[in-house]
Amino acid sequence: MTASYLFLSTLAALGFYLACAHQRLWTGAHVRVRVLRIVAWVATVLAATAAIVALGPWAGVFASLTALMLVLVLLPYLDAWWSSQQGDHHVG
């Protein structure tokens, strides 16, 4: 269960980030924003549910949301690094 809520939290964060207008990891994501946000919300709920089953109600909610927030903090750095590797040095 732990691996499943960590995977679902990562998937949710990726969906929310790719739905953002300023991301450059996937340039074709702007046409699928609605689908990305729906998938991200469903993954968030499933991650919280899996974490609740694994850890209990309070610890499960906090653990799944902490994993979600960690990935949401790391994704802009990954995006900036990826853009610098592609030769695009404009970040921000």
Steps between C-alpha positions, in 0.01 A plus 500: 500500500783739572638473149154551353426824687848632422452418131151654494623814678778534243253448217266762649778757538616436145146548373457828686840625385447408136167684508687817601546758226867566582633146482728392217539128565225409254414772252189321374335497842319831449233330288433237770482722809150391602583128472828548688324675788228235521760222504700690762198541730404135464860395573504728806186340641627149425839581657332627815280191512794264457697686766205489740476124452873463561551747785166597648288809443711791622843364417376383160363838397810684615740247344330506160476879493861534613613276214286705260651827622855364483460409134330834427804678647748286303332518158589866423865419571480199271339719235775761529771236483336332200469834319865580563600161356297574187686828446215730607652712777199722563348395832216695656 
